[in-house]
Amino acid sequence: MKVFGYRVFSLVWFLVFMVALVVVAQVDSTSCTSTFFSALVQLIPCRAAVAPFSPIPPSESCCNALRALGQPCLCVLVNGPPISGVDRNMASQLPEKCTTNFEPCVII
């Protein structure tokens, strides 16, 4: 019976955490209409360019995805919860490397 209770507690805790992430992503954004997770999925082409210590520049598909996502949503990702395998500093440099006209994100 204890195993069942632990599993239920873990599941409830996980769901609360996920809902909190979505709420934080939506509150922090001024005009980002994407959720944290959908913005993250949209920037999958940029994964190699934002990996820690990666010398790989952003690809054209990465830059196109970044432009489509927009600066407010990028800032939500940069200031959101930690993302495994993503260097926030490198992610915040994507607009400059992709020659977009985004204002820099203020890293919190």
C-alpha positions in Angstrom: 0.0 0.0 0.0 2.9 2.4 0.7 4.2 1.9 -2.8 0.9 2.9 -4.3 0.7 6.0 -2.1 4.3 7.0 -3.0 3.5 6.7 -6.7 0.3 8.8 -6.4 2.2 11.4 -4.4 5.0 11.5 -7.0 2.6 11.8 -9.8 0.7 14.6 -8.1 4.0 16.4 -7.3 5.1 16.1 -11.0 1.8 17.4 -12.3 1.9 20.4 -9.9 5.4 21.1 -11.0 4.5 21.0 -14.7 1.5 23.3 -14.2 3.7 25.7 -12.3 6.2 25.8 -15.2 3.5 26.7 -17.7 2.1 29.4 -15.4 5.6 30.9 -14.9 6.2 30.9 -18.6 3.0 32.6 -19.3 3.3 35.2 -16.5 6.9 36.1 -17.4 6.1 36.8 -21.0 4.7 40.1 -22.1 3.6 39.0 -25.6 4.7 35.4 -25.9 1.6 33.3 -26.7 3.5 30.0 -26.6 3.8 27.8 -23.6 7.2 27.1 -22.2 7.2 23.6 -23.7 5.9 24.5 -27.2 8.6 27.3 -27.4 11.2 24.7 -26.4 10.0 22.3 -29.0 10.1 25.0 -31.7 13.8 25.6 -31.0 14.8 22.0 -31.3 16.8 22.9 -34.5 19.0 25.0 -32.2 20.0 22.2 -29.8 23.5 21.7 -31.2 24.2 25.5 -31.1 23.2 25.9 -27.4 24.8 22.8 -25.9 27.3 23.6 -23.2 30.7 24.4 -24.7 29.5 23.8 -28.3 31.5 25.4 -31.1 28.7 24.8 -33.6 27.1 28.0 -34.9 23.3 28.1 -35.3 22.1 26.6 -38.5 19.8 28.3 -41.0 16.8 26.2 -39.7 17.7 27.3 -36.1 17.7 31.0 -37.1 14.4 30.6 -38.9 12.9 28.9 -35.9 14.2 31.7 -33.7 12.7 34.4 -35.9 9.4 32.5 -35.9 9.4 32.1 -32.1 10.2 35.8 -31.4 12.1 37.6 -28.7 9.6 37.4 -25.9 9.3 33.6 -26.1 13.1 33.3 -26.3 13.4 35.3 -23.1 10.8 33.0 -21.4 13.1 30.1 -22.3 16.3 31.8 -21.2 14.7 32.8 -17.9 12.7 29.7 -17.3 13.6 26.6 -15.4 16.9 24.9 -16.2 16.9 22.8 -19.4 19.2 19.8 -19.5 21.8 20.2 -22.1 21.2 23.9 -22.8 23.6 26.7 -21.9 21.4 29.7 -21.1 24.2 32.1 -22.0 24.6 30.5 -25.4 20.8 30.5 -25.9 20.7 34.3 -25.1 23.4 34.9 -27.8 21.3 33.2 -30.6 19.7 36.5 -31.8 23.1 38.1 -32.3 24.5 35.0 -34.1 21.4 34.8 -36.3 21.5 38.5 -37.0 18.0 39.2 -35.8 16.9 42.5 -34.5 15.8 41.3 -31.0 16.4 43.2 -27.9 18.7 41.3 -25.5 17.0 39.2 -22.9 17.6 40.2 -19.4 18.8 37.1 -17.6 17.3 36.8 -14.2 
